Amino acid sequence: MASGLPFHVFKFGGTSVATAERIRRVVELVRAEPEDAHRVVVVSALGGVTDQLIAAIDAALARTGEHRQLLDALWRRHEEVLQALAPAGEREALRETLAAHWRDLGELLDGVSLLRECTLRSRDAIIGMGERVSAPLVAAAFRAAGLDAAAHDATRFIRTDDAFGEATVLFDETNRLVRTYFEALPPGQIAVVTGFIASTERGVTTTLGRSGSDYTATILAGALRAERVVIWTDVDGVLSADPRLVPAAFTLPELSYREAAELAYFGAKVLHPRTMRPLIEAGIPLRIKNTLNPEAPGTLITSVSRPTEGRVKAVTSIQGVALVMIEGTGMMGVPGISARAFGALAARQINVLMISQASSEQSICIAVREGEAERAVTALVEAFARELEHGDISRVYPVPECAVLSVVGDQMRMQPGLAGRMFSTLGRANINVLAIAQGAAETNISAVVSARDARRAVRALHEVFARAHERVHLCLIGPGGVGRALLRILEVQAPVLLKSLDLNLRLVGVANSGRIVWDDEGIDFGGACARLKAEGTATTLDELVERLIDSHLERLIVIDATASEAVARRYADLIGNGIGVVTPNKRANTLEQAYYDRLHSLARRNEVPYRYETTVGAALPVISTLRDLLRAGDRLLRLEAVLSGTLAFVFNRMAEGVAFSEAVREARAHGYTEPDPREDLDGRDVARKLLVIAREAGLKAELADVAVTSLVPGTLRSGSTEAFLRCLAEGDDAWRERLARAGRLQYVARLEDGCLRAGVEAVDPGSPLAGLAGTDNMVVFTTERYRDRPLVIQGPGAGPELTAAGVLADLVRAARAMA
């Protein structure tokens, strides 16, 4: 260039120039840029103007006369901006310039109304007028601020073919014209250029398609070998997903040209699909920044592909897609079928978004815009008329209401198993994949799904791939003793798990029997109960389950800390919809055998965790130990166990000389019993724990098969808790006599020879059970391998804190299984 100064190109979109105040902000942003470079500013039409011009075309076609009203409203808006921005001495001349464009616009719209027709050529001329009137206004704003600036119409130097609507740039001619034109640019003068529009070699106005102003900026930058390009928009940069679909989407700090191009093609609206092309050869960096938040660093796009932790940079989608299917056994081994299909579609100017072909060559799936599906089917039916007649192709048909999903990232080709992880994620979310495509470069993997599943699919993939940490969503049902204790532990341990295991535990819901608080963005563990009380809304169990299923959150785990059979009955619905369950609630595993089998079958088939270690021994590893023994080929011969911390405490206190009734009252005072101690003393809790163990060992049994001895006298099974406790002392003498005869008693659960029983037994001094103290539980496994010296598990078996700790251990295992 004549001056020898480098070029810096800045593009401002419609929202950045929507009002006089926004345009003043543009002036300040450009003023802050270095003056030792030519500053080229590309501008769009004022925010919303292009849409209003399209509305005017529609009104003109309908001959409602409304197009003139729309035109008048647009004139008044531009007149207001002119009055606010232009220097007083320039207003009349500038007004006349705009008025000339407005007269042309009015004539074009009147012609559309008269002919009831709007060709693509006329449409380009009309909708391109927004940029032609915005550039002079922005240039005037620069001059009003004391900066030298001039408006330039891009139709003078950007040449295209005559494919109106989205013209193709003729780069050789364009580059020559741009360099010649800008050689005359005075040093220090800011060039304000119209975006979006160009012209044919005959001077007819064309447009560059959606987000064409971005393309204008990079066309100029490439031709001028600019040092850099900055696209100023209304977001902080390129996001990891559409924030309307994924509220947790975040700004990507860096992208490569290839990644950015893939994102643009697959629906990232911040960029035009062809924006990067003019920059690649010269390696010109492009930065996306936000005029409303200029301090944000934005996204830098260069030739460099920097690795990220998850290998995938972003997840995008194209909505409004249809699959066109070509099926037939006669296609196998016949060359040119795909070429003929593409040729037929190209002849109708139908753009193919994605193609997938079975290796057997019996089907070809072609993704097109839904509005073009019928034309695509017609074109293919005509192209393959002979094959259809002979039966070589059985049918050509559309599958409507689809969406194309893509995960994008240059480093994906370095990650074995990534495609498998993508599709297993979709599978866990119960999303059916209709077609798959992956390029050899592996910058993106694409899949077609039903449009109704698109939002859920994008969110699931974003959670798995784009986030730095594996987020696990939690919903706690039952914030009672165990639930509250779990929340207290999580408040402390969640940051530790994030740091040590990369598990990002997020509480999204807390519910009790009648209320719920729900927040996708997270609920503080420490304040969850208070928030439920203050903000909770009424809910039923059906509504709660429906909300959980409809939330479509990836890696969602329900923690059931209730003792409710009604909640346990809904586990099948949760697990069947890909939602994990962690629970100390014994009800589900002790309902009918068929339900137990169904839950485990669903968990295996859907690969969803169902964890319930705490249903037997609080934090003791009873179930996991038994599973390990059986998986290693061992066989359970006999089990004897003390499975109630409450009853263990009572009998241990009796061994120390305390009366039975007093031991029960002490257990209740310490919080070891249910509010009504009869729920512990009747033995049904022990029976349920024994049944869980038996079923884990492979025994088919029902709760009624467990012979249970109740410690509640028949005369005291009804009535108030207070009356029961008053009358309980009537049996103390009988217990003393029994203890004197036996020496040591425990409430023992036994599994042997397929028989299940639970009741009071005299304990031999040599038995491991004789050494119990406090609330300790003990499980004694006698197996083929542990026949002579049984395997013993012992430890505290009661208390909400211990149970909550066991629930957290199960929760971590479940979360890692879902990662």
PANUTI-870088 format. One record per residue (C-alpha): x, y, z. Coordinates in steps of 0.001 Angstrom, whole numbers, padded with zeros to 6 digits, always signed. Layout:
BEGIN
XYZ...
! end
This chain:
BEGIN
+000000+000000+000000+001106+003510-000689+001395+004559+002952+003079+001359+004045+000801+001117+007088-000705-002253+008022-004463-002799+008034-006691-003671+010972-010267-004648+010143-013184-004304+012579-016704-005515+011966-019726-004341+013975-023016-006244+013739-026563-004968+013876-026870-004991+017653-023617-003002+017894-025084-000238+015707-028723-000542+016794-028998+002945+018360-027171+006257+018408-025747+005387+021817-024438+002029+020551-022843+003727+017541-021065+006181+019867-019724+003130+021695-018402+001821+018363-016608+005118+017824-014931+004865+021230-013873+001261+020669-012242+002107+017328-010697+005308+018721-008939+003142+021326-007235+001087+018586-003643+001952+017533-003397+004800+015020-000293+003356+013366-002504+001211+011116-005259+001765+008598-008542+001147+010394-011280-000406+008283-014710-000615+009928-017321-002920+008369-020886-002286+009535-024191-004099+009271-027605-002477+008979-028999-000996+012190-030266-003784+014446-033495-005322+013153-033586-003324+009916-032951-006304+007616-035868-008176+009188-038088-005120+008739-037094-004853+005082-038045-008513+004617-041384-007738+006292-041831-004856+003843-041244-007248+000927-043900-009583+002308-046324-006682+002737-045637-005503-000815-046290-008986-002193-049567-009085-000256-050538-005638-001598-051699-004512+001841-050127-001097+001439-048333-001690+004723-044926-001662+003032-045131+002135+002802-045890+002386+006540-042924+000161+007333-040749+002282+005082-041882+005477+006831-041140+003951+010255-037637+002976+009094-037028+006476+007725-038033+008039+011051-035683+005724+012910-032729+006603+010679-033641+010291+010841-033482+010129+014661-030036+008529+014503-028915+011144+011977-030049+013989+014232-028282+012448+017229-024973+011653+015544-024208+013778+012494-022330+017087+012846-024759+019982+012420-023075+021199+009243-023415+017792+007553-026998+016938+008345-028689+018292+005221-026221+016724+002818-026359+013408+004697-030158+013542+004772-030221+013986+001005-027878+010994+000563-030159+008825+002668-033259+010187+000930-031872+009098-002434-031471+005552-001147-034968+005742+000314-036467+006787-003017-034780+003816-004687-036046+001535-001944-039590+002823-002275-039553+002309-006030-038288-001249-005622-041020-002098-003102-043708-000435-005238-042524-002543-008171-042798-005704-006068-046322-004697-005068-047296-003915-008647-045928-007179-010088-046726-009302-007035-043325-010821-007558-039951-010392-005899-037053-011996-007714-033912-012918-005812-032186-010058-007599-034797-007566-006378-034703-009048-002908-030922-008525-002685-031293-004928-003814-033946-004288-001138-032433-006015+001891-028952-004690+001080-030240-001141+001495-029906-001361+005284-026106-001367+005055-026088+001396+002455-027823+003768+004862-026036+002658+008045-022458+003180+006781-022877+006956+006124-024446+007382+009590-021579+005572+011324-018995+007546+009349-020725+010765+010395-020546+009663+014033-016766+009278+013704-016466+012757+012223-018633+014188+014989-016114+012757+017459-013265+014530+015687-011996+011550+013687-011474+011541+009948-013803+008959+008421-015550+008218+005137-018241+005746+004065-017482+003247+001300-019907+001043-000617-018567-002521-000921-020354-002988-004265-017463-000982-005766-014805-003551-004972-016290-006945-003925-017219-008967-007010-019443-012043-007034-021331-014249-009425-025070-013711-009902-026245-016382-007427-028489-013858-005674-029246-014528-002018-025842-016045-001228-023463-015085-003997-020026-016652-004517-017092-014247-004298-014788-013998-007315-011606-013697-005310-009075-012889-008024-011081-009908-009252-012117-008891-005727-008561-008943-004353-007321-006809-007239-010132-004270-006848-009793-004064-003046-006040-003455-003172-006399-000812-005866-009274+000905-004064-007610+001058-000657-004265+002234-001992-005851+005687-002104-006980+005560+001526-005447+008576+003326-003352+007725+006404-005404+008176+009558-008761+008123+007789-011164+005469+009039-012873+003592+006226-016477+002677+007087-017529-000073+004675-020952-001591+004003-021118-005226+005041-023227-007974+003504-023474-006516-000011-021370-006900-003149-022019-006710-006899-021686-008671-010112-019317-007664-012902-022256-005756-014416-022728-003784-011202-025887-005566-010016-026170-005714-006196-025788-009138-004562-025691-010286-000951-023323-012712+000776-025879-014632+002830-026459-014960+006554-023879-013106+008659-022462-011810+005393-020946-008761+007083-018479-011062+008840-017550-012413+005449-017106-008888+004098-014629-008159+006901-012504-011242+006230-012643-010741+002438-011166-007270+002934-008646-008552+005486-007457-011300+003168-007109-008973+000193-005279-006331+002243-003106-008872+004135-004389-007307+007341-002571-007889+010615-005779-008814+012392-009567-008858+012258-011948-008205+015149-015629-009088+014821-017620-007169+017415-020956-008771+018215-023378-009117+021144-021840-012211+022784-018496-012709+024516-017165-014972+021764-017842-018348+020241-019722-020471+022774-019339-024165+023493-023028-024650+022621-026160-022666+021864-027011-021043+025244-030716-021401+024453-030218-025155+024495-027432-025327+027082-027583-022626+029772-024147-023763+030991-022470-022979+027636-019235-021035+028016-016944-018908+025852-014181-020768+024032-010913-018831+024451-009253-020209+021299-010192-022052+018116-008420-023095+014965-009718-021985+011566-010907-025533+010880-012744-025790+014180-014382-022412+013648-015428-023346+010120-016973-026600+011346-018841-024769+014097-020105-022189+011637-021316-024860+009227-023043-026800+011972-025048-023936+013367-022832-021580+015434-024565-018333+014507-021717-016075+015571-019802-016931+012375-020562-017256+008672-019616-020703+007299-017175-019122+004845-015763-016465+007157-012405-018173+007734-011560-018876+004095-009946-015530+003205-007811-015596+006388-006289-019057+006188-003676-018570+003489-002134-015512+005159-002699-016821+008698-004554-013670+009767-005862-013940+013342-009550-013311+013973-010963-012345+017350-014649-012334+018343-015529-009731+020997-018616-008255+022633-019420-004559+022237-021614-004806+025351-018764-006337+027353-015530-005160+025713-013395-006165+028708-014085-009856+028015-011168-011435+026099-013450-013071+023531-012433-015920+021232-009205-015928+019209-009232-017896+015944-005873-018758+014378-004147-021535+012443-003004-023095+015720-005012-025956+017208-004504-025997+020945-005459-029148+022880-008185-029015+025481-008832-031324+028392-011834-032962+026824-010528-032906+023204-013948-031609+022087-014312-027841+021855-018047-027481+021288-021351-029192+020579-023626-027719+017921-026831-028590+016118-028702-027787+012931-032465-027755+013381-035119-028054+010683-033522-031053+008966-035014-034020+007146-033385-037317+006211-033966-038569+002689-033555-042348+002575-032621-044410-000484-033026-048137+000149-032634-051243-001961-030640-054451-002198-029937-053799-005881-027557-050951-004982-024914-053324-003608-021734-053184-005634-023192-050817-008267-020754-047915-008853-021940-044340-009125-025119-044527-007053-023963-041810-004635-022642-039664-007475-025960-039854-009285-027805-038938-006093-025592-035909-005508-025900-034873-009156-029678-035013-009011-029763-032874-005879-027198-030404-007195-029267-029921-010347-032137-028762-008114-029735-026592-006034-030430-028631-002902-027638-028452-000348-026615-031733+001288-025840-031232+004980-024619-034758+005730-024507-038194+004135-024298-041629+005706-024081-044880+003785-024285-048410+005162-021220-050534+004419-023567-053118+002878-024601-050396+000399-028268-051220+000955-029171-047728+002161-028025-044136+001800-029138-041409+004223-028937-037827+002993-029632-034930+005368-031172-031804+003778-033098-028784+004998-036643-029824+005850-038096-027299+003430-036208-028987+000585-037096-032580+001488-040019-032973-000928-038008-031552-003832-035113-033824-002892-037350-036923-002928-038830-035891-006282-035353-035341-007761-034106-038731-006555-037232-040581-007700-036721-039116-011161-032993-039909-011153-033557-043528-010114-036799-044169-011998-035389-047229-013786-033993-048762-010576-037294-048174-008797-039207-049788-011641-036952-052873-011621-036945-053133-007827-033192-052542-007454-034147-049566-005283-037160-050380-003146-038088-046870-002070-037035-043236-001638-038712-041484+001267-038233-038604+003726-037874-038769+007501-039028-035311+008688-038417-033387+011914-034773-034249+012457-031696-032398+013698-027985-032827+013003-025718-032874+016074-021980-032349+015860-019148-032497+018341-016210-030412+017093-012528-030305+017974-009225-030674+016125-007772-032869+018875-010557-035457+018602-008459-037589+016264-005969-037998+019141-008612-039537+021407-009404-043247+020961-012935-044233+021855-014361-040748+021586-017048-041764+019077-018043-044648+021328-018330-042297+024244-020507-039953+022200-022976-042652+021265-023025-044286+024684-023881-040845+026101-026788-040534+023688-027847-044062+024563-027893-043311+028286-030080-040304+027517-032521-042604+025648-031865-040852+022343-032101-042887+019153-029453-042113+016518-030848-042180+012972-027582-041660+011040-023877-041160+011739-021054-039435+009849-017388-038943+010706-014742-037451+008441-011273-038935+008150-009822-035780+009742-012102-036316+012743-012585-032612+013350-016232-033418+013871-018479-036383+014447-022074-035856+013392-025283-037707+014086-028900-037231+013073-031562-037513+015777-035232-036675+016057-035832-032949+016450-037708-033551+019704-034532-035094+021159-032135-032385+019940-032128-030208+023055-031629-033171+025359-028907-034586+023108-026936-031332+022899-027078-030884+026666-026000-034468+027296-023050-034243+024896-022026-030842+026227-021976-032173+029772-019781-035117+028785-017381-033479+026347-017161-029725+026642-017002-029215+030381-013675-029414+032179-015126-031532+035003-017621-034375+034930-020760-032823+036349-023163-035116+038172-026651-033825+038911-028259-034876+042173-031842-034830+043435-032387-035644+047107-035758-037050+048099-036261-037005+051858-034172-034352+053644-034752-036014+057044-032096-037386+059394-029993-039206+056793-030744-036657+054072-029654-033708+056204-026537-035551+057331-025671-036261+053684-026058-032577+052783-023704-031642+055637-021097-034131+054424-021457-033002+050800-020944-029371+051779-017469-030350+052986-016609-033190+050619-017915-031907+047266-014914-029555+046737-012579-032392+047731-014175-034754+045198-013949-032075+042517-010241-031676+043136-009315-035313+043659-011654-037174+041306-012849-034443+038903-016405-035144+040059-018495-031992+039981-021489-032844+042165-024355-030411+041611-027542-030576+043662-030438-029590+041378-033435-030753+043394-034570-031353+046981-038016-032764+047720-040032-033994+050672-043466-035588+050742-045231-032478+049462-042771-029816+048287-039825-029407+045951-037180-026831+045120-035501-027250+041724-032699-025284+040083-030722-026577+037072-027931-024163+037945-027440-025721+041347-028560-025545+044971-026056-024918+047747-025707-028047+049881-025587-026085+053114-028685-024019+052355-030766-026676+050614-033210-027365+053459-033753-023674+054160-034313-023056+050464-036854-025902+050315-038737-024331+053211-038612-020811+051758-038990-021445+048019-040418-024956+047748-043492-025427+045594-046194-028031+046034-045630-031297+044227-046861-034869+044107-044749-037980+043626-046049-038324+040060-045110-034723+039298-041678-035205+040855-040927-038293+038752-042193-036518+035624-039942-033535+036346-036928-035799+036821-037554-037616+033539-038307-034432+031589-035255-032591+032956-033019-034438+030453-029995-033739+032632-026962-035861+031853-025703-038025+034736-028723-037464+036967-028823-039472+040197-031746-039606+042609-030889-040135+046280-033893-041631+048041-033334-041057+051757-036926-041942+052661-038389-045217+053916-041304-044856+051492-042638-047810+049530-044374-045395+047135-041036-043812+046211-039381-047234+045908-042128-048295+043495-040989-045537+041094-037367-046676+040815-038238-048628+037668-039483-045440+035987-036295-043610+036946-033812-046332+035997-035742-047061+032805-035200-043442+031771-031473-043431+032450-031603-041916+035946-029350-043493+038570-030656-044364+042038-028683-044401+045304-030641-045261+048425-030642-046520+052020-034359-047307+051540-034831-051078+051944-038325-051147+050457-037500-051600+046773-035278-054645+047220-037746-056328+049587-040882-055909+047527-041979-058868+045393-039152-060841+043762-040399-059884+040278-039896-056181+041030-036412-056823+042422-035515-058721+039235-036999-055985+037052-034958-053233+038725-031712-055108+038278-032547-056015+034693-033296-052366+033863-030067-051220+035521-028015-053730+033509-029768-053096+030215-029625-049286+030476-026179-049265+032118-027578-047115+034931-026212-047385+038487-028500-048694+041209-026599-048613+044534-027977-049641+047925-025081-050740+050118-026541-048843+053082-029772-050854+053062-028033-053574+055108-025265-052276+057341-025158-048472+057133-021573-047777+056005-020402-051420+056353-019403-053095+053036-021726-056080+053376-023285-056223+049906-020096-055325+048038-018138-057996+049942-020734-060656+049167-020726-059682+045485-016929-059889+045343-016990-063366+046906-019562-064652+044448-017896-063057+041415-014664-064776+042401-016457-068141+042274-017017-068664+045995-020316-070056+047334-022202-068896+050425-022882-071796+052815-024209-069969+055829-024712-066466+057131-025318-065318+060679-025546-061673+061483-026583-058943+063861-028131-056461+061445-029784-053926+063756-027642-051378+065547-030674-050575+067674-031214-054150+068851-027485-054694+069270-027369-051671+071601-030358-052979+073592-028941-056474+074099-025420-055196+074810-026831-052913+077519-028815-055821+078946-025570-057834+079145-024231-054988+081291-027160-055376+083715-029567-052733+082364-033257-053711+082256-034818-054324+078830-037239-051391+079069-034511-049028+080215-032197-050150+077376-034963-049377+074862-035496-045910+076356-031729-045225+076211-031599-046296+072554-034482-043957+071772-032822-041073+073668-029618-041580+071658-031567-041478+068376-030847-045134+067565-034519-046063+067178-037343-044835+065002-039634-042344+066814-041773-045380+067655-039315-048075+068894-041784-050814+067961-040643-050380+064330-037211-051638+065445-038361-054192+068014-040792-056051+065747-037863-057441+063712-039229-056509+060282-036301-054195+059618-033890-057075+060241-036024-059323+058045-035755-056862+055167-031969-056642+055518-031705-060436+055595-033878-060701+052486-031664-058219+050625-028592-060335+051448-030378-063537+050456-031408-062107+047096-027883-060837+046484-026711-064397+047128-029072-065594+044396-031908-066933+046530-035422-066391+045189-037484-065430+048233-040225-063119+049441-040453-061181+052698-043114-063627+053902-040494-066403+053664-038483-064864+056532-039437-066308+059925-039387-063284+062248-039647-063119+066028-041116-059844+067272-039955-058374+070608-043160-056372+070973-045670-058044+073284-048964-058721+071572-050855-056528+074032-048635-053531+073206-048645-053632+069405-051324-050940+069236-051741-047733+071162-049547-044668+071580-045763-044733+071779-045916-043222+075269-048284-045946+076510-046029-048609+074977-042939-047250+076757-044810-047054+080107-045964-050679+079919-042723-052111+078502-041230-052588+081985-043814-055309+082636-041630-057727+080699-038296-056860+082340-038379-059811+084760-038938-062298+081969-035951-060888+080082-033760-061118+083202-034666-064789+083656-033961-065558+080003-030646-063750+080149-029673-065627+083315-030286-068954+081544-028582-068035+078260-025619-066007+079502-025582-063716+076380-028375-062839+073937-028429-061189+070515-031044-060662+067857-029580-062822+065092-030453-063118+061390-029637-066472+059769-029466-067767+056204-028747-071468+055877-029962-074248+053563-032312-071789+051885-034056-070922+055143-034334-067370+056449-035055-066549+060076-034504-063691+062514-034927-063848+066265-033329-063819+069722-030605-066395+070219-028245-067376+072996-024725-066580+071822-021914-069026+072503-018922-067341+074188-016710-068556+071326-018877-066996+068618-017762-063767+066956-021182-062390+067870-020278-062552+071566-017762-059759+071152-020208-057087+070002-020479-053772+071840-022501-050583+071466-024416-050364+068192-022014-052579+066272-023395-054794+063531-021673-057994+062523-022014-060233+059478-020349-063662+059511-019954-065272+056070-019242-068987+055980-018335-069924+052395-016542-072678+050520-013305-070726+050878-014025-069347+054353-015385-072604+055814-013022-073118+058752-012470-069472+059604-015543-067443+058548-015181-063962+057070-016360-061338+059573-017469-057753+058883-018021-055645+061990-018668-052007+062765-021265-049463+063856-024574-050105+062140-026779-047227+063267-026903-043447+063094-027690-040952+060339-024099-039730+059975-022764-043248+059363-025548-044065+056936-025013-040759+055114-021294-041551+054776-022210-044896+053225-024655-043184+050868-021913-040789+049756-019578-043710+049035-022324-045293+046908-022945-041939+045260-019307-041566+044216-019289-045079+042742-022522-044371+040878-021248-041035+039565-018024-042558+038288-019950-045364+036627-021974-042755+034702-018932-040743+033565
! end
